[in-house]
Each structure stands twice: as structure tokens, then as C-alpha cells.
Amino acid sequence: MKYFIDGYNLLFYLFHTNEKLEVQRNLVIDFIKENSTFLNGKIYLIFDGHKNVNVIPSRKYLNNITIIYTPKNQTADEYIIEKLSFLSETANITVVTSDRSLKMNCVNLNAQTKSIDEFLEFLDKKKKTFKKNETFNFEENVEDTKEEIERLLKIFEEKYNNL
């Protein structure tokens, strides 16, 4: 699965502070980074590149996250629509935005969409499922008894002697 996340849409949903925009952007990046393990896929976090003077987008990479600042005179919405329109397969892409116009365009391009609310609920469910399915800590729950060590040693010696 690939996720195209409308960065400022998420930022303005999560934060209502007087902090500088750069600080808030970094908080959104940290939020996505902390939750990326629950998403099982490639994440594209797309921000309008208001101050970008380049005609190509700038990118930063963090594991399975690509942070994109759109080029001069292109919004994140326009960037997302452009990318989707060039892809032959969009069914495995989820666009995360609460922007109605962007959602309609993405649906017309056969991409899935989630509003910011739906995305945050989806993350919560993933976290709860992950916590439920956590496996036991092997080191804490297994005791190496003398009998177990002898059994394993015997198996090892038999395999070694048959080489």
C-alpha cells in the first residue's frame, strides 16, 4: 500500500498553535515517523512548497517515508493529482486528505481516500491490533534448563557427525 498524505491538511487538523509553520511541519513529520510502522507501506508526506524556488519538488527520505515539498507554483493537491494521473495502477494508493475537491479527483483516478479523521481512526485500530498481537518476550519466558541444553547438544552433535 502507498499513502499520499496531504501534509498541511494533516498539520492544520492536528495543531492549533501559534508555533512557526516549520516547527509544526516537523511535529507532523515526527508524528508520521512514529506511526509509520503501523502503515505497512510507502508513505509520501506532501507539503506545498511555498518558498520553494525550484521547478522540481524537493525531497527528504526517512526509511519508508518520502517528504515532498512541491515545486514553485504547485500545490500539494495539484502534485498528488498529477502523480496519480501518470500511474497505471492507483488502486493500491490511499490519499489522506479532508479536502473534498482533492478526494473527488482521487476517486476519479481510482485511488482510495481517507479523511484525516478516518486516517487517525485507522491508525488507532492498527495500534490496538498491534498491541493485542504482540508476542511474548522470548528471553523473559523461556528458561534454558539443563535437560533442554543437553537435548539441543545431542541434536547438534548428531548433525555434525553426519556431515
C-alpha positions in Angstrom: 0.0 0.0 0.0 1.1 3.5 -0.7 -0.1 6.6 1.2 -0.1 10.1 -0.2 -0.7 12.4 2.8 -1.7 16.0 2.3 0.8 17.4 4.8 -0.8 20.8 5.5 -4.2 19.3 5.7 -3.0 16.9 8.5 -0.9 19.7 10.1 -3.9 22.1 10.4 -6.1 19.3 11.8 -3.6 18.2 14.5 -2.2 21.6 15.6 -3.9 24.8 16.5 -0.9 26.7 17.8 0.9 29.9 17.2 4.2 28.0 16.6 6.1 28.7 13.5 5.0 26.7 10.5 8.4 25.0 10.3 8.0 23.7 13.9 4.5 22.4 13.2 5.7 20.7 10.0 8.5 19.0 12.0 5.8 17.8 14.5 3.8 16.3 11.7 6.9 14.6 10.3 7.6 13.2 13.7 4.0 12.0 14.1 4.2 10.2 10.7 7.6 8.8 11.6 6.3 7.4 14.9 3.3 5.8 13.3 4.9 4.6 10.0 5.4 1.0 11.3 1.6 0.6 11.6 1.0 1.5 7.9 2.9 -1.3 6.1 3.8 0.6 3.0 5.4 3.5 1.4 4.4 6.9 2.7 4.6 10.2 0.8 4.0 13.2 3.0 3.4 16.1 0.6 3.6 19.8 1.6 3.0 22.9 -0.5 6.5 24.3 -1.3 5.5 27.9 -0.7 9.1 29.1 -0.5 10.5 26.6 -3.0 12.0 28.4 -5.9 12.8 25.2 -7.8 10.8 23.9 -10.7 11.1 20.4 -9.4 9.9 19.1 -6.0 12.4 18.8 -3.2 12.5 15.5 -1.2 13.8 14.1 2.1 13.8 10.4 2.9 13.3 8.7 6.2 13.0 4.9 6.0 9.7 4.2 4.2 8.7 7.9 4.3 9.3 10.4 1.5 8.7 14.0 2.5 8.0 16.1 -0.6 7.8 19.9 -0.9 6.1 20.8 -4.2 7.8 22.9 -6.7 7.2 26.6 -7.2 3.6 27.5 -8.1 2.3 23.9 -7.5 0.1 23.0 -4.6 0.2 19.6 -2.8 -3.3 18.9 -4.2 -2.1 19.5 -7.8 1.1 17.4 -7.2 -1.0 14.5 -5.9 -3.4 14.6 -8.8 -0.5 14.8 -11.3 1.3 11.8 -9.8 -1.9 9.7 -9.7 -2.7 10.6 -13.3 0.7 9.3 -14.5 0.4 6.0 -12.7 -1.2 3.0 -14.4 -2.2 1.3 -11.1 -3.7 3.5 -8.4 -6.0 1.1 -6.6 -3.2 0.4 -4.0 -2.8 4.1 -3.2 -4.7 5.8 -0.4 -4.8 9.6 -0.4 -5.2 11.1 3.0 -7.0 14.4 3.0 -10.1 16.1 4.1 -10.2 18.4 1.0 -13.4 17.4 -0.9 -12.1 18.5 -4.3 -8.9 16.5 -4.0 -10.8 13.5 -2.7 -13.2 13.6 -5.7 -10.3 13.9 -8.2 -8.5 11.0 -6.5 -11.6 8.8 -6.6 -12.0 9.6 -10.3 -8.4 8.4 -10.7 -9.3 5.1 -8.9 -7.3 5.8 -5.8 -8.7 5.2 -2.3 -9.2 8.1 0.0 -9.4 8.6 3.8 -10.3 11.8 5.5 -7.9 12.9 8.3 -10.5 11.6 10.9 -10.7 8.3 9.1 -6.9 8.1 8.8 -6.4 8.8 12.6 -9.1 6.2 13.5 -7.4 3.7 11.1 -4.0 4.3 12.9 -5.6 3.8 16.3 -7.1 0.5 15.2 -3.8 -0.6 13.8 -2.0 0.3 17.1 -4.6 -1.6 19.1 -4.3 -4.6 16.9 -0.5 -4.5 17.1 -0.7 -4.3 20.9 -3.1 -7.3 21.0 -0.9 -9.4 18.8 2.4 -8.6 20.5 4.3 -11.7 21.0 5.8 -12.7 24.3 9.3 -11.7 25.1 11.3 -14.8 24.3 14.1 -14.1 26.7 11.7 -13.5 29.6 9.5 -16.6 29.1 12.0 -19.3 28.1 14.1 -20.9 30.7 17.2 -22.9 29.5 17.1 -26.0 31.6 19.9 -28.4 31.8 17.8 -31.1 30.1 17.0 -28.7 27.2 20.6 -27.8 26.7 21.6 -31.5 26.7 18.8 -32.3 24.2 20.0 -29.5 21.8 23.6 -30.5 22.2 22.7 -34.1 21.3 20.9 -32.9 18.1 23.8 -30.7 17.2 26.4 -33.5 17.7 24.3 -35.9 15.6 24.1 -33.4 12.7 27.8 -32.6 13.0 28.8 -36.3 12.9 26.6 -36.9 9.8 28.4 -34.2 7.8 
